[in-house]
Amino acid sequence: MLSSFILNLFLYFPEDKTEYIPAGITMAIFMIAALLTFRIIQKASKREELKTKKMEEEARIQKRTE
């Protein structure tokens, strides 16, 4: 009984559905920011991968010439 009362304190379903608009806008902003961050990390990772491949190739060439 007490636990359901405590849980009901956190549940709020407004009658006026326009109260959901700010929450939706905030969620959209954070989702866009998360996607942009993900893409930035992917691009940085790809750049590092290319640098590593280039360094490995240079090391392979240097090892062959020795």
Secondary structure, 3 states (H helix, E strand, C coil): CHHHHHHHHHCCCCCCHHHHHHHHHHHHHHHHHHHHHHHHHHHHHHHHHHHHHHHHHHHHHHHHHC
